Amino acid sequence: MRKSSRAGVTAGLPVRSTSLLTADGDCRLRAARGSGPCFRSTSVSRRDTNSPKNGPDPSATAVKDVLGDELERAYPGYNGQDVELAGLFWFHGIADGNSLVKSAVYERHLANLIRDLRKDLNVPDMPVVVAALSRSGEKMTPAQQQVFDAQMAVADKSKYPEFSGNVTSIDTRPMCRDPKQSPGGRDRYRGNAESYLEIGDAMGQAMLKLLQPSK
């Protein structure tokens, strides 16, 4: 959404705006500034191009709602300015990492999700930044490792030439902290705010690079 500056919505869609919005895997709204909508998304493991597609992806529908009738509610300062969908931040995968069945097909379905959202939202080259989920203090389970590898893989231009220059993956392992330095929690990063701040900063910087005009 273009107003005056850039921001984004995690696991929904980033928008160019004055508010920065994020939602985690449970769709609990986090707001760095302001407040706004929380976009729920279907599990990546459910997406399969071999199955009939029943209408647009729910995330695309939610974004269209917010950019339409709900825009003034989501962004109280909005006053009829032009709107531009700028890109997608993806920071999900916890549930898929709990199942070897889901994790085995995660890469294919994440790639399909990116394609579907671009088509449904009519943004063919929409920039995408994926944060690959790691785990603080413990080795990832086989399913978690599969999801991590899949999230890194979608940015591999040799595997996905169509995503070259418009999809980036962030390795979040360097952002993990020793559990002894963290307050603890059920999340992958043991509730460590520093980890989340570094992940958010890395995702934001990556998006800015994707949004820069190619030279």
N, C-alpha and C positions, 0 to 999 in steps of 0.2 A: 504494500500500500504506500503510495507516495504522498507525503505531506510536506515534511521539511527535512527529515533525517532518516537514517536507516535503523531497523530493528528486526526482531524475528520471533516466531512462535515455534517451539520445539514440538516435533511429532504432530504438528499441524503445519502451517506454512509461515515462513518469515515474511514480513511485510515491511515496506519502507514507511516508517512512521516515527512518532516521538516516544512510543512506549515499547519496552522490551518485555516480551512475554515468553514464559516457558512452561511446559507441562511434562511431568515425568511419566514413567511407564504405567502408573496408576491414575494418570491424568489429574494429579493434584496440582492445582495452579500455583506457579511461582511467578511473582512479578518483581522485576528489578526496579521498574518504575511504573507507576500507574496500575491499572487492572484491566482485565479483558477476558476473552473467551478461552475455554479449554477445549481443544479439539480431540475427541476420542477417535481412535483408529482401529480397524479390524486387525487381528493378528496376521503378521506376515505369512505365517504358515498356511493360511487359508487361501492364499492367492495362487491360482494356477491357470495358465493360459489354455490348458486343455479342458477346463470346465466352462460351462456357459456363464457369461458374466451378466448378473442381474442388476443392470443400471450402474450409475457411477459409484466410485468408491465413497464410503461414508465420510471420509475426511474431506474429499472434494466438495461434497454437499454442505458440510459444516462451514467450510471456507466461503463458499458462495453465499451462504446465509449471512455470515458476518460482513462480507463485503457488500451485501445488499441492504436488506431492511434493518439488520442489527448493527450497522456501522456506527450510528450515533450513540447507541448504548455502549458498545464496546470501546469506543474512543470518544469520550465526551467533548473533546475539543474539535472534533471533526465538523466542518462547515461547508460541505459540498466540493471539497478539493478533488482533483483527479486521483484515481486509485491505481496502483500498479502492484501486481503480485511479483515479489522479487526472488523468492527461492524457498527451499525446504531445508529445515534442520531435522535430522532423525536421530533420536536418542532413546531407543526402545530396544526390546529384545529379551527382557528378563523372563517373561513367561515362556518364550520359545526356547530359552536356555535351560528350562526344566524338563525338557522332553527330547530324547534322541530322535523320535519320529519327526517332531517339528524342526529340530535343528538340522536334520539331514536335508531338508528341502528349503532351508531359510534363504540361501543365496539366490536361488532361482526366483523365489517369490518376492524377495526384496527388489530385485531387478525389475520384476513385473509390476510391483507397486509403483516404482519410480515412473515407468512407462505409462501406467494407467493414470496416475495423477497428472502427468504432463498432458495427456490426451484429454482427460475430463475437465481440466482447468484451462485448456487451450493455451498452454505455455510450453511449446515443444522443446525448448532448450532450458527449461527452468533449472537454475543452479541447485545442487543438492550437497549438503555437508552431513556426513554420517559419523557419529561418535561410536567407535567400536567398544562395546562393553567389556571391561576387565573385572578384576576382583581383588580387593585389598586384603593382604594378609594370608591368603590361601590360594592354592593352585586351582585353576578353573577345572570344573568337571568336564568330561568329554563333550557333553552337549553344549556347555557354555563356550568351550573352545571352538566348537563348530560354528556357533553364532558369531563369535569374535572374528574368526577367519573369513566368514561369509561377508561380514560388514566391511572388512578391509578389502575383500576381493572385488566389490562392485566399483572400486576406484582404479582397478587394474586395467589400463587402456589396452593391454594385449588381449584380455578376456572380453572386455566390453568397449570396443572402439567407439561406439555411439555415445559413451559417457566420458570420453576423453575431453578434458578441459571444462567439463561442467558438473562432474561429481568428484568429491574429495572425501577421503576417510581419515579420521583422527584416531591414532593409537593412544588410548587413555591409560595404558600401563604406567607410563612415567608420572602420571598424576596421582597414582595410588599412594597412600600413606601407611606407615606402620600402624596396626590396630592400637598399639599403646599410645599413639598420638591422636587417636580419634575417639569421639564420644561413644561410638557404637551405634548400631542400628541394623535393621533388616536389609538395608540397601547394600549394593555392591561395594560402596566406598566408605562403609562404616560411619556414615553421618558426618564425614569430614568436609567442612565448608570449603576449606582450601582446595580440596580435590575438585569440587564442583565449580569453584570460581576459575580454576585453571582450565578445566574442560570447556566451560562457557567462553572463556577468552580465546582459546584455541579454535573453537568452532566459529566464533565471530570473525577472527582474523582470516580464517580460511574462506569464509563467505565473502569477505571484502575482496580477496584476491580473485574469486570467481566472478565477482560483479564488475571488476575493472575491465575496461575495453581492451581487447587483444591488440597488441602492437604489431 
